[in-house]
Amino acid sequence: MEKLVDKNQLIGIVLLMCMWAGYVYFMPQTPPEEPTKVNPKTEAKTIATPSVLQDTTALKAALGDFASAATGTAQDIIIENQDAKFTFNTLGGSIKEAVLKNYSTYSDFQKGSKNPMVLFDSKSSRMTLEVQTNNGKIDLKKLYFVSDAKTTVLREGDSTKVAFRLNLGQNQYIEQIYTIKGKGYTIDYDINFVGVDALVQNQPVRFFWQDQLKVLEHDIEENRKSAQINFWNAKEDDFDDLGANATGNADLAAEDPIKWYSFKQKYFVSGFVAKNQPLTGAKLKLVTPENDQNVVKTVEVDANMAISDLKTGKGNFRFYFGPNDYDLVKVVADGFHRNVYLGYDFVKPINRFVFVPLFKLAESFISNYGLLIIIVVLVLKTLLTPLIYKSYISSAKMRIMAPELAIIKEKVGDDQVKMQQEQMKLYQQVGVNPLSGCVPMLLQMPILMSVFFLFPNMIMFRQKNFLWANDLSTYDYPISWATHLPVVGSHISLFVVLMTVSSLAFTYYNNQITPDQPGPIDMKKMSYVFPIVFFFVLNSFPAALSFYYLVSNVVTIIQQQIVRRFVDEDKIRTILDNNKIKFQANPQAAKKGKFAQFMENQVKLAEENRKLQNDEKKKKK
């Protein structure tokens, strides 16, 4: 299922549509159980030598050919590349820790600490690799592997393999191989079962991964809305998710095989990919802790690997521990880029092919991210100038016709049907399409909505400062208080205040150049309501978004002022008067557009309905 927006986003979308419609109309859970924290050596000892297994014979009876791997020494192997540091351990042949060298948690960032961010570790995460043997189910992650790999620091362009082997007999072994490159956040993971047909039954291998997601960003409630499990349905070849924009618990038993899944937070993602046969029987679960502010959510996926792939050298998989950056995740696996939410389908192409490349290009030569937003706005507004110009011309025509419309209103009074008929006649006479100004503005509406979805998901603004905002990826809060108030919360975003002021100024400017429109509601007064309501919607959104809207409003006002100086309203008035004279001289020769023909048909239909109503009234009398 496609990700849904939460209540604030839905209100925001409606308000965006209302603001533009008005503009066009005028013018121009239960908490999870804490996992038992066990020292790796103690854990191995507990599994291998419980009280009932005090001698080698009993151990052999319980674990069979795997008994020799039940005891051992846990050793770390650290592989460090340009972007990350991965720690592996011989206990289970597992990934023990994934550290992102170029990122910090929001807490460390606020303290001025440059500690690299731990995205994954064995304290908060647990993996199980369970096989069905002749002696029952055995978790390979609780057995000791051997490895010749050494701690290594890779340079860009290098790569290395960390191989773990569980020897079970002559030419009988289970091998796990991790391949790390000198740059990036992916780990290729291969599992090989060699010569173990007599030891391991031909049953799927269970792979279970549970992770207690760490608090990485500022607002834990917003963090919890963003935390979810994403996955790729192999049968439908499409994206799906669990827990999008929700803070409660959720679970799902996937009916179809899945090609990959990910534990996605606001700006970071941990994922697992099956390169060959997809995972089957997947069960996904999300739990939101009620009283634990140190865990965003507990997420887990329980799925099966195809044993045939592991026995034939096709047990090829991939881990990803890194930023949820579009350019990085799009190469991890087919559809993995969907972890970066770019909005509804009708705005997604705009974000994917316009905004993301444009921001990336600007970022390559602009280091100040506030200036970067200004430059992007100027580029887009320049490209949209023809639409702004056409909309202003239409608005000017409506202003010129306002006196004549007022005379018509005075003649027909409150008869709305008659008023519409006379308006359409006047539009036809002077050659004006009242919707000609709407279309250019409606074409800009998807752009306005695109950034509404884009900015909350753009990692490039994370921990980037501008003016008083020390992190553009979250709200600025120069004014804050301890008590959480309804609607407004515990802070006021200054960028949102300035955006609201600019929206009100923009509305005031439009109302001055827009003629009054007939109707039961004073739309000019109503237009001032939307910016005020929108303030409350955006108060907890990223500062980068409200700053973008602020700059956009200011640039649009300046742009319209410039366009106004190039529009000769006296010339337009002369053209409209000449069109009217020509029409009156020869109405049949007047060329009718599709809209004019449509409106004429509507007027005739309205007139016929009116006659029918009058006839009904006469019959009743």
Buried (B, 14 or more C-beta within 10 A) or exposed (E): EEBEBBEBBEBBBEBBEBBBBBBBBBBBEEBBEEEEEEEBEEBBBEBBBEEEBEEEEBBBEBBBBBBBBBBBEBBEBBBBBBBBBBBBBBBBBBBBBBBBBEBBBBEBBEEEEEEBBBBBBBEBBBBBBBBBBEBEEBBBBBBBBBBEBEEBEBEEEBEBEBBBBBBBEEEBBBBBBBBBBBBBBBBBBBBBBBBBEEBBEEEBBBBBBBBBBBBBBBBBEBBBBBBBBBBBBBEEEEBBBBBBBBBEBBEBEBEBBBBBBBBBBBBBBBBBBBBBBBBBBBEBBBBBBEEBEEBBBBBBBBBBBBBBBBBEEBBBBBBBBBBBBBEBBBEBBEBBBBBBBBBBEEBBEBBBEBBBEBBEEBBEEBEEBBEBBBBBBBEBBEEBEEBBBBBBBBBBBBBBBBEBBEEBBEEBEEEEBBBBBBBBBBBBBBBBBBBBBBBBBBEBBBBBBBBBBBBBBBBBBBBBBBEEBBBBBBBBBEEEEEEEEEEBBEBBBBBBBBBBBBBBBBBEBBBEBBBBBBEEEEBBEEBBBBBEBBBBBBBBBBBBBBBBBBBBBBBBBEBBEEBBEEEEEEEBBEBBEEBBEBBEEEEEEBEEEEBBEEBBEEBEEBEEEBEEEEEEEEEEE
